[in-house]
């Protein structure tokens, strides 16, 4: 199945009095680049999450966001820094007496200081770790299911478009192959006519041997049979790659497009015929369209 590198998926799971929300989104990238953003206390799960993502994401820049909520006191530990609170309270009383301030020290004043009361996620025992991973992995699988469904839907559209462009290239190649022999024939006719007209003015006859040599040199220099054959082979390979199942094909297609472009440029450089040049311009245009689409395929 052809997959696009662009996609989005969201998953959510509420279990064991905890809720995980996972979002996965990706854009085009030459290589695989996965960025995971999650609460710090969940860092022990990052490697497992990354390995799971790597099974489905080979190319593209993916950003993964993991949100966590807890509804159980087991996950929260509240501590009071009593020494810090004592020192802070003494400092406030000193300020109050020094500047004769009317308000005394209140509990809310002490509680407002971020370093006095600390709220922390409690350490994980084995049972908690299993419960957390069970909930997180469920949300992650949901997100990946929707993420991959979007990428496959777009990949299907890309595949259809590439196959259409492939057929256009096949048709252009047929026209180019049909036109190519006529180029040499027309050149030979024009050459004979020009030479005959020029020599007739001085009463000389054309040298048939030299004419044939000149025509042979032109034919060899402008021959595009090999390029046409290779282009035909390349578009055949494109069909095989697009039909492949269960593998990423973006890099293969990217390389193949480079070869298509190289052969099209070679034909263009050998062309001295207006009609043939026009066909080559159309050919290169279709190859460029394919190149742009291939940049979206994983």
N, C-alpha and C positions, 0 to 999 in steps of 0.2 A: 504494500500500500504506500503510495506516494504521500509524503507529509510536507506541509508547509513549515517553515521555521517560525511563523507568526501564529500565536495562539493565546488563549486565556481560559483558565478554569478555576473554579472556586468550590471548595468542599467544607463541610461543617459537621462536627460530631459532638454530641452531648452525652457523656457517660461518666460514671463514677463521680458524679457531682462536679464535673469539669467540662468546659467547652473549648474545643479547638476550632479555629477558622484558618483555612489554608488557601492562599491565592497563588497561582502560578501563571506568569505571563512571559512571553518571549518575543524577541524581534530578530531580524536577520543578523548573522555574524559569520565570519569566515570559519571560525573554530567553535568549539564548545566552551561556553563560559556560564557557569551557574553561580549565582549569588543568593545566599540564604540569610534572611533576617528573622531572628527569633529572640524571645526573652533570654537573658543571660543564664538563668538557672536551667534552661533547656539545652545548653551547649553540649552536654553528654550525648544528645540525640542527633547532633548535626551530621556526624559521619554516616549514620544509618540513613538519614534523610537524603544526603548527597548521593550515596550509592544507589538508592531507589530511583532518584531522578535520573541518574546516569544511564539507567536501563532504557529509558524512553527518550532521552535528549542527547543526541550525538553532536548536533550542530545548532548554533544559535545562541544568543545571549538571553538567558532565562533569569528572571528575578522571582524569588519565592518568599512570601511573607507569611509568617506563622503567628497567629494571635491566640492568646490564652486567657481564659477566665476560670476562676475557681469559686465554688460555692460551699466549700468545706473548710472548717477551721484547722484541719489536719495539715493543710498546705501552708499555713501562715504561722509565723512566730514573731510575737511582739516583745521587745526587750526595752528596758529603761537603763540609760547610762546614768546611774545615781551619782557618781562622782562628778560627772559633767554638770548634772542638774544642781548639785550643791554649790559648785563654784559659780555657776550662772546666777543662782538665786542670791548668793552673797554679793555678787557684782551689782545686781539690780538694787539690792537694799542699800549698798554703798552709794549708788547714783541717786537714789531717792533721798537719803539723808544729806548728801553733799549739796544737792541743788534744791532741797526742801520741796520735793515734788509731792502733790497731794495724793496720788494713787499709790497704793501699796502693791506688793508683788502678788500676782494671782496665778492660779493654776494654768489658765489659758495662756498667760505670758510664757510660762515655762514650756508648755506643750507645743507652742508655736515654733520653737527652735528645732530645726531638722535633725540636730545631732543628739537630742535628748531621748526621744522615742524613736526606735528603729523598727521598721516593719520589714521582715525578711521572709522569703520563701524557705520553708523548712527543708532540711536535708532529706534526700530520697532514700528510703530503704528499698529492698528488692521488690516488695509488693507494690509500693507506690510507683516504682520505675515501670513495672509491667503494666499497671493500670494506665499510666500516662502514655506509654508507647502504643497501647491498644487503641486509645482514643485518638491520638495524633495520627497514627498510620491509617486509621479509617478515614479521617478527614483528608489526608494526603491522597489516598487512593481515589476518593470522590473527585478531588480537584484534578488529578491526572486523567481520569476518565473523560471529564468534560474538556480538558485541555487538548487531549489527543483527538477527541471527536471533532473539535473545531479545526485542528491542523489537518486531519484527514479529509474533511469536507473541502477545505481550501486546496489541499493537495490534489483532490480529484478534479477540481476546476482547472488547476494548473496543468495537469496531465492532458486533459481534453484540449486545452489551448495549444500545448506543445505539439500534440499530434496533428492538429489542424495546420500549424505552421510547418511541420515536417512535410505534409502533403504538398503545401505550396512550394517548398524547396524542391521536392521531387518533380513537380510540374515544370518549374523553372529550369531544372537540370535537363529535362527532356527537350525543352526548347533550345537550350544552349547547345546540347549535343547535335540537334538537328541543324542548327545554324552554323556550327563550326566548320564543316567541310566546304560550305559555300563561300566562306571567307577567303580561303586559298584560291578557289576557282575564280572568284571575282578579282582577286589581286592579280592572278596570272593574266586574265583577260585585259585588265587595265594596263598592265606592264607591256604586254605585247602591242597594244594599241599605241601607247606613248612612244615606245621604241621604234615602231614602224613609221609613225608620223615624223619623228625626228630624223631617222635615217633616210626617209624618202626625200627630204629636202636637199640632201647631198648625194642622192643617187646610190645609196648603199642598201644592201639587204641585211635583215637581222641575223645575228649568229644564234641559231637555235640551241646550240650546246650551252652557250653562256646564259641564254634565257632560262633554260631548264635548271641550270645551276642556281640562278638567282631565285627562281620559284621554289626550289627544294630547300634553300636556306630559309626563306620566309616561312615555308610550311613547317619546318623543324622548329623555328623560333616561336611560332604562334600555336604550335600543337598543344592542345589542352586535354587530350584523351586521358592522361594519367590523373589529372586533377578531377575530371568528371568521374572517373572510376572510384577514386578515393572518397569523393563527396558522397557518391551513391552508397559506398560501404559505411561511411559515418552515419548517414541517416538511417541505414538499416540497423546499426548498433544502437542508435537512439531508441528505436522501437523496442529492441530487446531489453534495454535498461529500464525503460518506462514500464515494461511488462513484469519486471522482477518483483517478487514478493518477499516481505520480511527483511529488507535491508535498506540502508540509507543510500541514496543514489546521487545526491547533490554534487559531491566531488567528482564523480565519474562524468556527470553531465557537463560540469564546468570545464573539465579537461576536453571533452568532446567538442564543445562549442569553440574552444580555442583552435582546434584542428579544422573545424568547419570554416572559421574565419580566415585561417591561413590559406586554405585551398581557394577560397573565394577571392582573396587578395591576389593570389598568383594568377588566377584566370584573368582578373582585371588588368594586371600588369602586362599580360601577353596580348590583350585585346587591342586591335587598331580599327575595329569595325564598330560603327555607331550603334547598329542594332544589337550586336553582342554586348557592347558596353552597357546599354540600357538594361538588358537582362541581368547583367552582373550587379548593377546598382540595386535592382529589386532583390536579387539573391542576398546581397550583403545586408540589406534592410531587414529581411526576414531573419537572418542569422543574429543580428543585433537584438531583435525582439525576443528571440529565444534566449540569448544571453541574459537579458534583463529578467526574464521569468525564472531562469535557472537559479538566479541569486536568491530566490525565495524558497528553494527546495532544500529540505534537510539532507 
